[in-house]
Amino acid sequence: MIEKKKTELYQELGLQARDLRFQHVMRIATRNNRIIMRMEFLKAVITPEFLLILDYRNLSLEHWLLNELASQLAGEGQLVTYSLPFEFRAIEAILQYWISKLQERLNILQPQILETLEALVDPKLLSVDRSKLRILLQDGKSLSELETDVKVFKETILEILDDEEVIEELCLSKWTDPQVFEESTSGIDHAEEMELLLENYYRQAEDLLNAARELRVLIDDSENIIFINLDSHRNVMMRLSLQLTMGTFSVSLFGLIGVAFGMNLESSLEEDPKVFWLVTGIMFLGSGLIWRRLLSFLGRHLEPPLPPHVPAFLKRSQAAAGRAETKTSLKGETFGLSRSTLTNQ
């Protein structure tokens, strides 16, 4: 750990002031046999001899520097059996750290989103828990940020893979160390090794992006299911309300009879004790019949109409007519028959 002024540092490294500017962007570039890597808050300068991490005020980054970086720079855990120059190990260590951070974010988001969706997508629920919706909204925003970061990481690596000159410039030791240059000419192509290294992390980023997209599709499908369940419950409530309204209408309609007999008018009917039960029975029977009629009318207009029935013989005749027309047109095209001849046939 060292402290230096910015002017002294870029003069010592042979860089310019803008190369050490702190920008939250993602970029991998070369200048004066130096590799400048910007991974948002992770900024590094790689030379054939050392790796310089600039202003690492981050707890997770400090843990990586103290516990993992030394073994990665020593070449432990590499896929290749032969030794590669130092800049290969440094680039791989930084890319591995960044892809692990993205994977860690996905591993945190995935179980949270699945748990929230499982609690929301329940057909037995008549209402949606607003707290769960708020959590899902926050997780959706975090997932969108993760997708953006993975896309930027992919585009950064793809931009290098599409430019062979940049890949050659990333092989620093090939142009400074004669022994490394002899090894490259004798069979080990460092440019191809660098390309394979970048392609490996490009594929890992692609896998991360696909997993994030699957979560996004799952969220969208779950939202559609939630809306369908809510619409279904809403339709049930509307249907029940409509049925009750019809029942109230039918009872009120035949209740006019009771209103008529309940007025203070004298007639000979109020003296007969059987008239009360007769009028009451007519009121309930008429209300029930009207309510039943309205319900059947409602069911007829709410159910989807059935497709019209086509008789079997009509289908066969239509198919035969289509085949005959096809054969006739083929004959006309083949033999050049006139319209009158086809008509006679």
C-alpha positions in Angstrom: 0.0 0.0 0.0 1.5 3.3 -1.1 0.4 6.9 -1.4 1.5 9.1 -4.3 0.4 12.2 -5.9 -1.5 11.8 -9.1 1.1 13.8 -11.1 4.0 11.7 -9.9 2.1 8.5 -10.5 1.1 9.1 -14.2 4.6 10.4 -14.9 6.2 7.3 -13.4 3.9 5.0 -15.4 4.3 7.0 -18.6 0.5 7.7 -18.8 -1.6 10.8 -19.0 -3.8 12.4 -16.4 -7.0 11.3 -18.1 -5.9 7.7 -18.0 -6.0 7.8 -14.2 -9.3 9.7 -14.0 -11.9 8.1 -11.7 -14.9 7.4 -13.8 -17.7 4.8 -13.1 -17.4 3.3 -16.5 -16.2 -0.1 -17.8 -13.3 0.0 -20.2 -10.2 -2.0 -21.0 -7.5 0.0 -23.0 -3.8 0.0 -23.6 -1.3 2.9 -23.6 2.5 2.9 -23.7 2.7 -0.8 -22.9 0.3 -0.4 -20.0 -3.2 -1.9 -19.6 -5.8 0.3 -18.0 -8.8 -1.5 -16.7 -11.9 0.4 -15.4 -14.6 -1.8 -13.8 -16.7 0.9 -12.2 -15.3 1.2 -8.7 -12.4 -1.1 -9.5 -9.6 0.7 -11.4 -6.3 -1.0 -12.1 -3.1 -0.4 -14.1 -1.3 -3.6 -15.4 2.3 -3.7 -16.5 4.5 -6.8 -17.3 5.9 -6.6 -13.8 3.1 -5.5 -11.4 -0.6 -4.9 -10.9 -1.6 -1.5 -9.4 -5.0 -1.1 -7.8 -6.0 2.6 -7.5 -7.9 3.8 -4.4 -9.5 0.6 -3.3 -11.8 2.1 -0.6 -14.2 -0.8 -0.7 -14.6 -3.5 2.0 -15.2 -6.4 -0.5 -12.4 -5.2 -2.6 -10.1 -5.1 0.4 -11.0 -8.7 1.3 -10.2 -9.8 -2.3 -6.9 -8.0 -2.2 -5.8 -9.5 1.0 -7.1 -13.1 0.7 -7.5 -14.0 -3.0 -5.4 -11.9 -5.3 -2.0 -13.3 -4.3 -2.9 -16.9 -5.2 -4.5 -15.8 -8.5 -1.5 -13.8 -9.5 0.7 -16.8 -8.6 -1.2 -18.8 -11.3 -3.1 -21.2 -8.9 -6.2 -22.7 -10.4 -5.5 -21.8 -14.0 -6.8 -24.1 -16.7 -3.6 -24.2 -18.8 -0.7 -26.3 -17.6 2.1 -24.0 -19.0 2.9 -20.7 -17.5 1.6 -17.5 -19.0 3.0 -14.0 -18.6 2.0 -11.8 -15.6 -0.5 -9.6 -17.4 -2.6 -12.7 -18.3 -2.9 -13.7 -14.7 -3.6 -10.0 -13.7 -6.4 -9.6 -16.3 -7.9 -13.0 -15.4 -7.9 -12.1 -11.6 -9.7 -8.8 -12.3 -12.3 -10.4 -14.6 -12.8 -13.3 -12.2 -13.4 -10.9 -9.4 -15.9 -8.9 -11.4 -17.8 -11.9 -12.7 -18.0 -13.3 -9.2 -19.5 -10.0 -7.9 -22.2 -10.2 -10.6 -22.8 -13.9 -9.8 -23.1 -13.0 -6.1 -25.7 -10.3 -6.9 -27.7 -12.8 -8.9 -27.5 -15.5 -6.2 -28.9 -12.9 -3.7 -31.7 -11.8 -5.9 -32.9 -15.1 -7.3 -34.2 -16.7 -4.1 -35.7 -13.5 -2.9 -37.7 -13.1 -6.2 -38.7 -16.7 -6.3 -40.0 -16.5 -2.7 -41.9 -13.3 -3.3 -43.5 -14.7 -6.5 -44.5 -17.9 -4.7 -46.3 -15.9 -2.1 -48.0 -13.7 -4.7 -49.0 -16.3 -7.2 -51.6 -18.1 -5.2 -55.1 -18.6 -6.7 -56.6 -18.8 -3.2 -55.8 -15.2 -2.4 -58.6 -12.8 -3.1 -56.2 -9.8 -2.6 -52.6 -9.1 -3.2 -50.2 -8.2 -0.3 -48.9 -4.7 -1.0 -45.8 -5.3 1.0 -44.9 -8.3 -1.2 -45.6 -6.1 -4.3 -43.2 -3.4 -2.9 -40.5 -6.0 -2.3 -41.0 -7.4 -5.9 -40.7 -3.9 -7.3 -37.4 -3.3 -5.5 -36.1 -6.7 -6.6 -37.2 -5.9 -10.1 -35.2 -2.7 -10.1 -32.1 -4.5 -8.7 -32.5 -7.1 -11.4 -32.7 -4.4 -14.1 -29.5 -2.9 -12.8 -27.8 -6.3 -12.8 -28.9 -6.9 -16.4 -27.4 -3.5 -17.4 -24.1 -4.2 -15.7 -23.8 -7.6 -17.3 -24.6 -6.2 -20.7 -22.0 -3.5 -20.3 -19.4 -6.1 -19.3 -20.3 -8.3 -22.3 -20.1 -5.3 -24.7 -16.7 -4.3 -23.3 -15.2 -7.8 -23.8 -16.9 -8.1 -27.2 -15.4 -4.8 -28.3 -11.9 -6.2 -27.6 -12.6 -9.6 -29.2 -13.7 -7.8 -32.5 -10.4 -5.9 -32.7 -7.3 -8.1 -33.3 -4.9 -5.1 -32.8 -6.2 -4.5 -29.3 -5.8 -8.2 -28.4 -2.1 -8.1 -29.6 -1.6 -4.9 -27.6 -2.8 -6.7 -24.4 0.1 -9.2 -24.7 2.6 -6.8 -23.1 5.4 -9.3 -22.4 5.5 -10.5 -26.0 6.9 -7.1 -27.1 9.2 -6.4 -24.1 10.7 -9.8 -23.1 12.7 -11.6 -25.8 12.2 -15.0 -24.2 8.4 -14.6 -24.2 8.6 -13.5 -27.9 10.6 -16.7 -28.7 8.0 -18.8 -27.0 5.3 -17.2 -28.9 7.0 -17.8 -32.2 7.8 -21.4 -31.3 4.2 -22.5 -30.8 2.5 -20.6 -28.1 0.4 -17.8 -29.6 -0.2 -15.3 -26.8 -2.8 -13.5 -28.9 -4.9 -16.6 -29.2 -4.5 -17.3 -25.5 -5.7 -13.8 -24.7 -8.7 -14.3 -27.0 -9.6 -17.6 -25.4 -9.3 -16.0 -22.0 -11.7 -13.2 -22.9 -14.1 -15.6 -24.6 -14.3 -17.6 -21.4 -15.5 -14.7 -19.4 -17.7 -13.5 -22.3 -19.5 -16.9 -22.1 -19.8 -16.6 -18.3 -21.4 -13.2 -18.7 -23.8 -14.6 -21.4 -24.9 -17.3 -18.9 -25.5 -14.7 -16.2 -27.5 -12.6 -18.6 -29.6 -15.6 -19.7 -30.3 -16.4 -16.0 -31.3 -12.8 -15.3 -33.6 -12.8 -18.4 -35.3 -16.0 -17.2 -36.0 -14.3 -13.9 -37.4 -11.3 -15.8 -39.7 -13.5 -17.9 -40.8 -15.3 -14.7 -41.7 -12.0 -13.1 -43.7 -10.9 -16.2 -45.5 -14.2 -16.3 -46.3 -14.1 -12.6 -47.6 -10.6 -13.0 -50.0 -11.8 -15.7 -51.1 -14.7 -13.5 -51.8 -12.2 -10.7 -53.8 -10.0 -12.9 -55.8 -13.0 -14.2 -56.5 -14.2 -10.7 -57.7 -10.7 -9.7 -59.8 -10.4 -12.8 -61.4 -13.8 -12.1 -62.2 -12.9 -8.5 -63.5 -9.5 -9.7 -65.8 -11.3 -12.2 -67.1 -13.6 -9.6 -68.0 -10.7 -7.3 -69.6 -8.8 -10.2 -71.6 -11.9 -11.2 -72.8 -12.3 -7.6 -73.7 -8.7 -7.3 -75.7 -8.9 -10.6 -77.5 -12.0 -9.4 -78.5 -10.3 -6.1 -79.7 -7.3 -8.1 -81.9 -9.5 -10.2 -83.3 -11.2 -7.1 -84.0 -7.9 -5.5 -85.7 -6.7 -8.7 -87.9 -9.8 -9.0 -88.9 -9.6 -5.3 -89.7 -5.9 -5.6 -91.8 -6.5 -8.7 -94.1 -9.0 -7.1 -94.0 -7.1 -3.9 -96.3 -4.6 -5.5 -99.1 -7.1 -5.0 -98.5 -6.9 -1.2 -98.3 -3.2 -1.4 -101.7 -3.1 -3.2 -103.3 -5.3 -0.6 -101.7 -3.5 2.3 -103.3 -0.2 1.5 -106.2 0.9 3.7 -108.9 -0.1 1.1 -111.8 -2.2 2.1 -112.7 -5.2 -0.1 -114.2 -8.6 0.5 -110.8 -10.4 0.1 -109.4 -9.4 3.5 -112.1 -11.3 5.3 -111.1 -14.6 3.8 -108.1 -16.1 5.7 -106.9 -18.2 2.7 -106.3 -15.1 0.6 -103.2 -14.1 2.6 -101.5 -17.4 1.9 -102.6 -17.4 -1.7 -101.2 -13.9 -2.4 -98.0 -14.7 -0.5 -97.5 -17.9 -2.5 -98.1 -16.1 -5.8 -95.5 -13.4 -4.8 -92.8 -15.9 -4.0 -93.5 -18.1 -6.9 -93.6 -15.2 -9.4 -90.4 -13.8 -7.9 -88.6 -17.1 -8.2 -89.7 -17.6 -11.8 -88.6 -14.2 -12.9 -85.2 -14.6 -11.1 -84.7 -17.9 -12.7 -85.5 -16.5 -16.1 -83.1 -13.6 -15.6 -80.3 -16.0 -14.5 -80.8 -18.1 -17.6 -80.7 -15.0 -19.8 -77.5 -13.9 -18.0 -75.9 -17.3 -18.5 -76.8 -17.4 -22.2 -75.1 -14.1 -22.9 -72.0 -14.6 -20.8 -71.0 -18.0 -22.2 -68.9 -18.0 -25.4 -70.9 -18.9 -28.5 -70.2 -22.4 -30.0 -68.9 -22.7 -33.5 -71.5 -23.5 -36.1 -72.0 -27.1 -36.9 -71.0 -28.2 -40.4 -72.5 -31.4 -41.6 -70.1 -34.2 -42.6 -71.4 -34.5 -46.2 -71.0 -30.8 -46.7 -67.4 -31.0 -45.6 -66.7 -33.9 -48.0 -68.4 -32.0 -50.9 -66.3 -28.9 -50.2 -63.1 -31.0 -50.1 -64.0 -32.8 -53.4 -64.8 -29.5 -55.1 -61.4 -28.1 -54.0 -59.6 -31.1 -55.4 -61.5 -30.9 -58.7 -60.7 -27.3 -59.1 -57.0 -27.9 -58.4 -56.8 -30.7 -60.9 -58.6 -28.6 -63.6 -56.2 -25.7 -63.1 -53.2 -28.1 -63.3 -54.5 -29.5 -66.6 -55.0 -26.0 -68.0 -51.4 -25.0 -67.1 -49.9 -28.2 -68.5 -51.7 -28.7 -71.8 -52.6 -25.1 -72.6 -56.3 -25.7 -73.0 -58.6 -22.8 -73.7 -61.4 -21.6 -71.4 -64.1 -23.0 -73.6 -62.5 -26.5 -73.6 -62.4 -26.4 -69.7 -66.0 -25.3 -69.6 -67.1 -28.2 -71.9 -65.1 -30.6 -69.8 
